[in-house]
């Protein structure tokens, strides 16, 4: 058989069926990821475009809230869930230890939204601290170009420590960083999926998903040229989808991870739409001379929660004026009180 006949021979006459089957499997695996990859890429691209086009107040407000959604999603996966509003109160220093509150019967005071939703247990305080560290990391990754956790082993180790993760020895970690696929080698979302599936040196994947690989995945996606206005969301997907993902492996894991990304990005787009609706309502508030209602509303959009003293400080008015502005925004249906307290209260859009 000459060379031309060799090239034209039908594949079913190939003498290397094992190689052919392996090749077919790789092709089938790649094909199985095409639709989920396209769907996830479309969702995150839409979210990035919406954030880029949004006013600064809305974009900042979305990042602050989506960061808390990410923290709440992790906690729901690893233990009893905590409502994002309660995490906002905790991050602001307005509530204390959930574990202590549960022991002393004060959970309703320390986690009012979680208690109102029927939550009976609370996660360990160290998990809550890690979740809030993730929220801060996630937000900074989108807002500050100077945040580059993959720059070196030292910067990565510093970033992962608050998340409860520690790298393997420096040489192993250095080799792993150098081997991460670049933008021309693999689509960013597939590179992110691989990291979450395999874990990172020193923190291999266990039965439950961890914070560190998901955060590194977001950093890799950022290094591929994305996430300049909104970091890669993952934990904001539904808890049932994330729990199912933890039990999967191989191509099925990658496909389900992409589905989580798509759902998380869609949730971000819905939250931005909610903030936009609030901004429209704020813009329609009476704008009499010396009235600071619209300015107060803009502050409320930017922050996941505000107190009357914070409102007064940001607007440069007296504490009494801050209290009055908050009350008027509540009456206008823009704000609602979050704590259920008579004093030391907080408000949110």
N, C-alpha and C positions, 0 to 999 in steps of 0.2 A: 504493500500500500504506500503510494507516494505521499508527500507532505500535504498536498491539497486534499487528497482523500481523507487523510487523518483529521484535518480541520473540519471537514464536512460530515464526519461520521455522526450519526444520531447519538444523543447522550445516553439512551438506554442500552447502547452497545459498548459503553465505556467499561474498561477493565478495572476501574477503581471505584466500585460502588460505595465503599465506606467514605471516601473523600467526597463523592457526590452528595451523599446523604448529609454529611457535616455541612457542606456548602449550602444545601437546601435549607437546613435548619437555621443557619445564620441569616439567610435571606428571608425566611419566614419570620424570624424574630424581629428583623429590621422592619419588615412590612407591618408587623403587628403594632409597632410603635409610631408609625407615620401619622395615623389619625389622632391619637392622643397627643403627640408632639405638636401637631398643627393646632389642635384645640387649645392646648396650654399656651403655646406661643401667641396665639391670637388674643387670649384673655389677658396675658400680662402686657402685651403691646397696647391693647385698648386702655388698660389701667394707666400705663405710663403716659399715654397720649392725653388722657383726661387730666392727670395730675399736672402735666406740663402746661396745659391750657388753663388750668384753674387759677384764680387769684391766690396770692401768697397765703392769706389767712386760711383759705379752704384747704390748700395743699398741706400746710403745716398741721392743721386740725386733723386731716385724714391720717397723716403719718403717726400722730400722737395716739389716735384711737386704734389704728390698725396694729400698732406695736402692742397695745394692751390686749387686743384680740389674739395676737400671737402668743402672748404669755398665758392667757386664759386657756387657749387650746392645748398647750403643753401640759398644764395642770390637769385639765380634764382627762388627758391621755394617761397620765402617771398616777392619778389618785383622785380624791374627791374634787369636783370642779369648784372654781371660784369665779364669781361674776366679774366681768371686766370693770364695772363701776366700782366694785369693792377693791380691785387692784389699783384703780386710780386713787381711791382714798388712802390706801396703804402707801402708795408711792409718794403721796403728798404729805405723809407723816401724820395723818389725821386718825389712823387706827393703829392698833398694836398687834401682838401675837395672836394668830388664829388658834393655835394649840392651847394657849392659856385661856383664851376666851371660851373655848369649848369646855375646858375643865371647870371653869367658874360659872358656866351658864350665861355668858355674856356674848354669845356668838351673834345674836341679833343686833347688838350695839356695834360690834367690830366688823361684821360682814352682813349688813342689812339686806343687800340685794340677793346674796346667796341664800340667806335664811328665808327670805320671802319666796324664793323659787323652790323651797322645799329641801334645800341642802341640809343634811344632818351632820356630815363629817367634814373635816377640813384637812388639807394636805399638811405635811410637816413644814415647819417654818423654813428649813433650809431649801426645800423645793420652791417655796414662794419667793425666797431671795434669788434663787437661780432664774426663775421665770421673769422677775422684774429686771434682773441683769440683762436677760435676753431682750426685753422691751427697750431698754436703753441702747444696747448694742445695735439692735435692728434699726432704730430710728437714726442713730448717728451714722450708720452705714449709708443711708440714703441722703442725709443732709450735709455731710462733711466729706469733701473729696480727699482730705488728709487722712481719713480712716482707711488704712490698707492692711488688714490683718494678715494677708498672705505675703507681705513684704519679706519677712524672714521668720525663722523658727522662733526667735525671741518675741516678735510682735504677735505671732499666732498664739504662743503660750500665754502671753499676757492677756489676750482677748478671751481665751478659753477658761482661764482659771476661775473667773466669777460664775461661769456656767457649770462648774463642778467637774471639769475635764482637765486631764493632764496628758501631755504628749509622751510618747516613748522617748528613748534616748535621742540626743541631738542629731546624730548621724542618720538614723532611720527617718526621723522627721524631715531632715533636710532633703534626703533622697525622695521622699514622698512628695514634698512640695515641688521639687524640680520635675517630677513626673506628671504633675497635674496637666491635663490637656489644655492647650491654648485655643483661642478663637478659631484658628484655621484647622484644628484637628478634630473637633467634635462640637456639635451644637451645645450651647451653654446649658440648656435645660437637661440634656442627657448627661453631661458632665456632672451637673448637680445631683441627678438621680443616682449616678454611680457612687458618689461620695456618701449619700444617705444610706444606700444599700450596703456598702462595705464598711462604713465607719472610718475613723482616722486612726493613725498609729497611737497606741496607748489607750484608745477607747473603742474597741471593736463592738460591732453591733450585737445587742442582746435581744431578749424577748420583747422589750419595749424600746421605742425610739427615744433617742437622746437629743438634747439641745445642741451639743457641739457639732455633730455632722450636718445638721440642718442649717446652722449658722455658717459653717464653712461653705456649704453649698450656695448660700446666698452671696458669700464673698466671691466665689468662683464665677457665679453668674454676673456679678458686678464687674469682675475682671474681663469678662467677655464683651464688655461694652454696654451692658444694660443696667437697669436699676439706678439711674441718675436722679430720679425724683421720688422713687418709691422702691424700697428694697424688696427682694423676692419674698412674697408671702407663702407660707406653707401651713403653719399651725392654725390658721384661720379657717381651714376647711372643716367640715363637719366631723365631730368626734367619731362617729361610726365609720367614716371613711378612713380616718387615720388609724383607728384600732385595727381595721381590716388590713391595712397596709403593713402593719407590724408583723402580721402572720404570713406574709408572702415573701417570695424570693424570685430571683432571675428576672426574666422578661416581664412576668406578671407584676413584680414589684415596681419595675420602672414604669410600666403602663399605669398602675394605680397611683404612683407618685405624681405623674404628670396630671392625672385627674384631680389630685389634691391641689396642685398648683393652680389649675384652671378654676376650681371652685373657690379657692382662697382669693384669687384675683377678682372673680366676679363679686365676691362679698365686699371687697374693697371698693369696687365701682358702685355698688349699691349704697355703701356708707357715704361715699362722696356725693352721690345724688341726694341723700338725706341732708347732708350739710349744705348743699346748694339750695335746697328748699328752705332751710332755716335762714340762710343768707338773704333769700328773696323776701321772707317775712320780716327780717330785720330792716332791710332797705325800705320797706313800706311803713316803718314806724314813724310817728310824728317827728319832724325835724325842726322844732322851734329853735329860735336863737338860744344859745347857751345850753341846749339840750345835748346830753352826752349818751343818749340811749343807743344810737347806732354805733358809737365807738365801743360802748359796753358790750353790745351784741357781737361785734367783731372779735373782741377779746374772748368771749364765750365760745365762739366758733374755733378759735385757735387752740384752746386748751380743753383737755378732756373733762376737767372740772375747775371751778373757780370758787373762791371765798369772797365775801364782801370786802375784806381787807386787801386781798390781792387785786380786786377790781379797782378799789380806790387808789392803790399804789400805782397801778399801770396807767390809770387815767389822770393821775395827779389831782385827785379830789379828796375831800374829807371822808373819814370812815362812815359818817352818817350819810353822806351823799352816795357812797358805794352801796350801802344798805338799801337806800331808796331806789337806786338804779336796778339792783337785783330784784327788788319787789315788783317794780314796774315791768321788768322783762318776764317775770313769772306770770303776772296778770295778763300780759300780751300773748302768753302761750309759747314764748321762746325758750324759757328756762324752766326746769323743775328742780325741787330740792331733793338731794340725794341721801341724806343721812337720817332723816326722821327725828332729828334733835331740835330742841328749842334754842340751843346755843352751839357755837362752833360748827355752823352748818356749811355745806358746800352745794353748788348748783352746777347743772350741766344742761346742754342743749337737748 
